[in-house]
């Protein structure tokens, strides 16, 4: 997927659809642990993995800042739609995935 921040591979995006994996990833203490858990699924070197996760994290932060809240959506004529709920769920899952990497990315940047 091309974003204004850079390219994110489909294998990285697919990680957000596996709730069991997200739970395991949230228990990891470093980017190396997360990578060890997913390296067979993503099929890329560690450096590329952390670079793409950094891009995805930046992109999602930008997206989240422009999303309407539930209260904002309720105030719009027509109320909620299934599509808006699905978008919120997808962003939530992706944020959980990227939140797992937050500490690890900060650690990696310090190295």
Secondary structure, DSSP 8 states (H G I E B T S, - for coil): -EETTEE--HHHHHHTT-HHHHHHHHT-SSHHHHHHHHHHHH-S-HHHHHHHHHHHHHHHHHHHHHS--HHHHHHSTT---HHHHHHHHHHHHHHHHHHHHHHHHHHHHH-
